[in-house]
Amino acid sequence: QVQLVESGGGLVQPGGSLRLSCAASGSIFGINVMGWYRQAPGKQRELVAAITSGGSTNYADSVKGRFTISRDNAKNTVYLQMNSLKPEDTAVYYCNVRVILTYYWGQGTQVTVSS
């Protein structure tokens, strides 16, 4: 089994920044893609950003230039630096990790962008 522990969500004003972290533990041999998804009320869960073990990244168009995904392979941790936050970024953010062919989800962390 794989355990994912997320942290870093909260309330921030428009234009502000937050950094999310997700640490993986357990049966994580073979971990490859790590990423972040989000789900706003009444909307489907969507990919925000993902990063491979080799460092290749992929971003949703809506966050390009504002969000940066990174990972520390030694710590099995993935980060999401979110800058220039907008009210439409408000959602529950979920960490997602692929270990060989199995995907695992974190419990989610709330991000609210509001003045």
VENHUCOR-V321818 format. One record per residue. PHI is phi in radians with two decimals (none if undefined). Layout:
BEGIN
PHI  PHI
END
This chain:
BEGIN
none  -2.11  -1.95  -2.13  -2.05  -1.75  -2.73  1.91  -1.26  2.76  -1.80  -2.49  -1.38  -0.95  1.58  -1.45  -2.31  -2.52  -2.22  -1.69  -2.25  -2.50  -1.83  -1.78  -2.57  1.76  -1.47  -1.89  -1.14  1.61  -1.11  -2.19  -1.45  -2.18  -2.76  -2.24  -2.09  -2.51  -2.44  -1.59  -0.98  1.36  -2.13  -1.35  -1.18  -2.31  -1.24  -1.75  -2.84  -2.52  -2.50  -1.51  -1.11  -1.52  1.74  -1.24  -2.12  -2.51  -2.25  -1.18  -1.00  -1.20  -2.04  -1.02  1.51  -2.02  -1.89  -2.33  -1.76  -2.60  -2.58  -2.03  -1.14  -1.18  -1.80  0.90  -2.20  -2.06  -2.14  -2.35  -1.55  -2.03  -2.01  0.85  -1.15  -2.10  -0.96  -1.27  -1.46  -1.07  -3.10  -1.56  -1.76  -2.05  -1.40  -2.37  -2.30  -1.87  -1.99  1.02  -2.05  -1.91  -1.78  -2.21  -2.07  -1.42  -1.41  1.68  -2.37  -1.39  -2.10  -2.15  -1.95  -2.76  -1.64
END
